[in-house]
Amino acid sequence: MSSAVDASFALTGTKKSALLSGDVTVKRLGLNPQFDFASYMDEGLRGSVQKIDSPLNNLRLDIHVTSTPQLQFQTSAARLSGNLDLRLRGTASRPLVLGRINLLEGTIDLSGTKYRIERGDLTFNNPVRIEPALDIELSTRVRDYDITLGFHGP
């Protein structure tokens, strides 16, 4: 993973009750072509089992993550631009994400066909768990056919 960010954090409190707060601005984000982003996200969403007495259970989060306008994101299968405005809450052992990722333009390669993003939003509204709601439309032209794919829902 290659990225450029500006960040400032503050850690306050004690081992039994701490707060990590701050602001992060993502300027650039790129992934190695061999990196499997889907598997990484799936693993992260499943989470890991924490020990009951872990200090991560007592570390509360309040981190605001934004991006520069027209943030560029590249993988081996996608080249996207957009912006994000997210709030990381919960605890370090059980983080929550609230906010939105807007896809403004770009292309995605699915099974050898290049699709253009017509519009795209990932919204995180669930205050109990990380559950993105998708609203993405892709289009392409294959031979004489216009094809539109829509991904809508959790």
C-alpha positions as CSV (number, residue, x, y, z in Angstrom):
1,M,0.0,0.0,0.0
2,S,1.3,3.5,-0.8
3,S,-0.3,6.6,0.6
4,A,0.3,10.1,1.6
5,V,-1.6,11.6,4.6
6,D,-1.5,14.5,7.0
7,A,-2.6,13.5,10.5
8,S,-2.7,14.8,14.0
9,F,-3.7,12.7,17.0
10,A,-4.2,13.2,20.7
11,L,-4.2,10.4,23.3
12,T,-5.8,11.3,26.6
13,G,-6.9,9.4,29.7
14,T,-5.6,6.4,31.5
15,K,-5.0,2.7,30.7
16,K,-8.6,2.0,32.0
17,S,-10.3,4.8,30.0
18,A,-8.4,6.4,27.1
19,L,-9.5,8.4,24.1
20,L,-7.6,8.6,20.8
21,S,-8.9,11.5,18.8
22,G,-7.6,13.4,15.8
23,D,-7.9,14.3,12.1
24,V,-6.5,12.5,9.1
25,T,-6.5,13.9,5.5
26,V,-5.7,11.4,2.8
27,K,-3.9,12.9,-0.1
28,R,-3.0,9.8,-2.2
29,L,-3.8,6.1,-2.0
30,G,-2.5,3.3,-4.1
31,L,-2.3,-0.5,-3.8
32,N,0.2,-3.0,-5.1
33,P,-1.3,-4.9,-8.1
34,Q,-0.9,-8.2,-6.3
35,F,-2.7,-6.9,-3.2
36,D,-6.2,-8.5,-2.8
37,F,-8.3,-5.5,-1.5
38,A,-11.5,-7.6,-1.4
39,S,-10.0,-10.2,0.9
40,Y,-8.4,-7.5,3.1
41,M,-11.8,-5.7,3.5
42,D,-13.5,-9.0,4.2
43,E,-11.0,-10.0,6.9
44,G,-11.3,-6.5,8.5
45,L,-15.1,-6.6,8.5
46,R,-15.1,-10.0,10.3
47,G,-12.8,-8.6,12.9
48,S,-10.7,-10.6,15.4
49,V,-11.4,-11.9,18.8
50,Q,-10.0,-9.7,21.6
51,K,-9.1,-10.8,25.1
52,I,-11.5,-9.5,27.7
53,D,-8.8,-7.7,29.6
54,S,-7.2,-6.1,26.5
55,P,-6.3,-2.4,26.8
56,L,-7.8,-2.0,23.3
57,N,-11.2,-2.5,24.9
58,N,-10.7,0.7,26.9
59,L,-9.3,2.8,24.1
60,R,-12.2,4.9,22.6
61,L,-11.8,6.4,19.1
62,D,-12.9,9.7,17.7
63,I,-11.0,10.2,14.5
64,H,-12.2,12.3,11.5
65,V,-10.9,11.0,8.2
66,T,-11.2,13.2,5.1
67,S,-9.6,13.4,1.7
68,T,-8.4,16.1,-0.6
69,P,-10.8,16.8,-3.4
70,Q,-10.5,14.4,-6.3
71,L,-8.5,11.8,-4.3
72,Q,-6.9,9.2,-6.6
73,F,-7.2,5.5,-5.8
74,Q,-5.5,2.9,-7.9
75,T,-5.4,-0.9,-7.9
76,S,-4.6,-3.5,-10.6
77,A,-8.4,-3.6,-11.5
78,A,-9.5,0.0,-10.7
79,R,-8.6,3.6,-11.2
80,L,-10.9,5.9,-9.3
81,S,-11.2,9.4,-8.1
82,G,-13.5,10.7,-5.4
83,N,-13.5,12.0,-1.9
84,L,-14.3,10.7,1.6
85,D,-15.6,12.1,4.9
86,L,-15.6,9.4,7.6
87,R,-15.7,9.3,11.4
88,L,-13.9,6.4,13.1
89,R,-15.7,5.7,16.5
90,G,-16.2,2.8,18.9
91,T,-13.1,1.3,20.5
92,A,-9.8,0.0,19.1
93,S,-11.1,-3.6,19.6
94,R,-14.5,-2.8,18.0
95,P,-14.2,0.1,15.7
96,L,-17.1,1.7,13.9
97,V,-17.1,3.7,10.7
98,L,-19.7,6.4,10.0
99,G,-19.8,8.7,6.9
100,R,-19.5,8.6,3.2
101,I,-17.2,7.8,0.3
102,N,-18.1,9.4,-3.0
103,L,-16.8,8.0,-6.3
104,L,-16.7,10.8,-8.8
105,E,-15.2,9.1,-11.8
106,G,-13.0,6.2,-12.9
107,T,-12.8,2.8,-14.4
108,I,-13.0,-0.8,-13.1
109,D,-11.9,-3.9,-14.9
110,L,-14.4,-6.8,-14.3
111,S,-13.6,-10.1,-16.1
112,G,-11.6,-8.4,-18.8
113,T,-14.3,-5.7,-19.5
114,K,-13.6,-2.1,-18.6
115,Y,-16.5,-0.3,-16.9
116,R,-16.9,3.4,-16.4
117,I,-18.3,4.6,-13.1
118,E,-21.4,6.6,-13.7
119,R,-21.9,7.3,-10.0
120,G,-21.0,5.8,-6.8
121,D,-21.5,6.2,-3.1
122,L,-20.6,4.0,-0.1
123,T,-22.5,5.2,3.0
124,F,-21.7,4.0,6.5
125,N,-24.8,4.8,8.7
126,N,-25.0,1.8,11.0
127,P,-23.8,3.0,14.5
128,V,-23.5,-0.7,15.8
129,R,-21.2,-2.3,13.2
130,I,-19.3,-1.6,10.0
131,E,-21.9,-2.1,7.3
132,P,-21.5,-0.1,4.1
133,A,-24.5,0.6,1.9
134,L,-23.6,0.6,-1.8
135,D,-25.1,2.8,-4.5
136,I,-22.9,2.3,-7.5
137,E,-23.6,2.3,-11.2
138,L,-21.1,1.2,-13.9
139,S,-21.5,1.2,-17.7
140,T,-19.7,-0.2,-20.7
141,R,-20.3,-0.9,-24.3
142,V,-19.7,-4.4,-25.7
143,R,-20.2,-4.8,-29.4
144,D,-23.5,-3.0,-30.1
145,Y,-24.8,-3.3,-26.6
146,D,-24.8,-0.7,-23.8
147,I,-24.5,-2.5,-20.4
148,T,-25.3,-0.9,-17.1
149,L,-24.5,-2.7,-13.8
150,G,-26.0,-1.4,-10.5
151,F,-24.9,-2.4,-7.0
152,H,-27.4,-1.2,-4.5
153,G,-27.8,-2.1,-0.8
154,P,-25.7,-3.4,2.1
